[in-house]
Amino acid sequence: MKVKAYHSAHPSDPQVFHDDDECPAGREIPWWNKQLGTDERPRCEYCVSIDAHRPVALSGR
């Protein structure tokens, strides 16, 4: 499921943002290191992959 963008504040973590709560890399970030926003970082490859494989919902039905 899509969520508001967030990233890790820890300097040794990958410098990407996450926006999907199914992302395994995003789930590993402890709550105290999570910061809201993209911080102008690229989107996490896992989040991109999850989004690409998610079924498209039909609208208007």
Secondary structure, DSSP 4 states (H G I P E B T S, - for coil): -EEEEEEE--TTS-S-EEEETT-HHHHTS-GGGEEES-TTPPBPHHHHHHHHHSPPPPS--
